[in-house]
Structures are given as structure tokens and as C-alpha cells.
Amino acid sequence: MEISAAGRLEVRITAADVGKRVSVRRLNEAGDTAEKFTDTVGVLTSWDNGVLVITRKSGEGVHIPESSLVAGKIVASAPARRRGPAASYEELARVAARAWRPVESERLGEWELRAASGFTRRANSVLPLGDPGMPLDAALTAVRRWYGERGLPAYVQTATGAEGTEEMLCAELERRGWEREVTAELWTGGLAPVADRAEGAGVVLSREVDGAWLSRYGRKGVSDVALRVLGSGPSVWFATVPGADAPAAIGRCVVDGRWASFAAVEVDPAQRRRGLATAVLAALARRALDEGASAAWLQVEADNTAARALYTGMGFAAHHAYHHYREPADTGTDR
């Protein structure tokens, strides 16, 4: 917190600092908590009518009465990463998009509208990297119309928690009634430590997905559209650990320059805790190393404690959070 020469806490932020990353301390209301003060760090996304809204790394918006502030300052735009490969949000967002391509896309300025008959939100959402080339309300109207013409709900994929992420857009969407349905995190790590974790014996790699792999895949009733999405990417590999009736474990990897992505790592519940997920990841990592990759990324849900423990042990760490905002159910706006 900012402390004056006289030793007093000071508020050194104003409404003019909206859009900047700040750290504030506020006085708790009586009965709120045993602690007298609460500290909040995030992006100042609004300061209206005596209330600040600070969007944390998780995407949560914290409303703070101006009257409760006792200290505040601007802080670095993103905390220094203690481990893992350095990467900007934009680089990772573009790499992630190339690893999971829609079957149809269209540009709206610098935004990309993506559709794949509803197979996963990632392939059926707007990737808003930059300016849509028109005011936000007009852009959102165009987005809703585009998805409505395809019989799909409109989603916008945003991110928070790193330099260049979209806290301001998140706040604007929420003000317009868009609902955040899904939040997950993108983690990054070095590729070589993953390859060194296990021998990967018994893991079969293939360029194409087959019926056996799909029988273990968590999404049932996979369509031709889904197969096109699964097979999309610069260099795609599918891993299978054969089993009696169905694979004991599977995984998917996309190699794209220095990056390798891991996804769809699934293990037969009856065979968990035998190192099969580690073996799948190690086999895919070695293939990615052979193709020149050096870094890895993956996506993990906040409540998937087993996966988070596994990836932490492999040296991965969270880079940013990402979210899917769904259009309001009824805004009275003509699509």
C-alpha cells in the first residue's frame, strides 16, 4: 500500500485510472469479517456513483464503496512469472485458437466469429483479439445476428489475469447482461520435463482419431463436425493406451512452432493412479520435441483438483483465466 512521508496510508488512484491494474485496501463493515481490512488486486474496470469495480485475475468483479477506501495504488500491469516459458496473452490465444479450429469463421474487424454446429464453446464463440471496427453495441448486435442465423447462442470468449487480457470487455459484457457460464485456466510449462516423466511404453500414437479412441473420449455422439475440430491444427497427434474393451487412456496433442498443446487426456476410472495419464503426456511430449517444440500449454477447470495436482507436479503454472460469456436471454434487441 502507498504510505506517505508521515507514515499514513494514502489513496493514490482516481477514476482516471480505470483500465489500470491496482491494489487497494478497504475498511470492512462491522460484522463482515474478523479482519479490519481487505486487500484487493486487479484491474479497475469502473468507478461510478461512488463505487469501484475491480476485476480480479479469476474474472470475479469486486464492488468496493469509495467511502471504505483507506489505501490504493497502481501496480505493475502483470505480476512477474516465477516459472514456465514467457509468453504474451495474445500469443497464447492465437496458438490455442489454431489448435481447435471451427468449421466456419468470419472476421468482424479484428474479432473472429467461430462456429462448429455447437461442438464446444471454444469452437462456437467470438475470439475478440483487438478492435471489432465498430462501437461495442453494434458489434454485439452483429455477433448475435451471426450466431442466430446458425441456430446457435452467441458466446464471447474473454480472458483475465495477464498483461493484455480483457478485463474491460468482461465488465462491459456484464453491464449489458451477458452471463459468464464457464471459467477455466490456461497453464504453461516446459516441454522437456514432461517428456522425462515416464517412458511412455505401450502408448500408440496416430495422426488420425479412430473408433477406439472415441470410445474413451468424454464427449459422446461425436459428429463429423466434431471429428473435423478434433483433427484441426498445424500438427495433430492422438495417443492411445490399448485396453481390453476400450482404451485404458487417451490424449491429444497439437504441435505449433515452439508450442505443444495437451488436451482430451482421459483415463479409464478403473485404471487411475497407475501413471497412465503421465505416460500419455510423456509420449506426446517426446513427439512434440522431435518436431521442434520446447514449451507446452493446456487448459484445466478450476475444480479439477486431480488434474491440477498432476500438472503442478510437471512444472506447469497458470498463465491466465479465460471465460465464455453468453448473450442475454432477452434484451429486446433485434438480431
Disulfide bonds with the S-S distance in Angstrom:
none
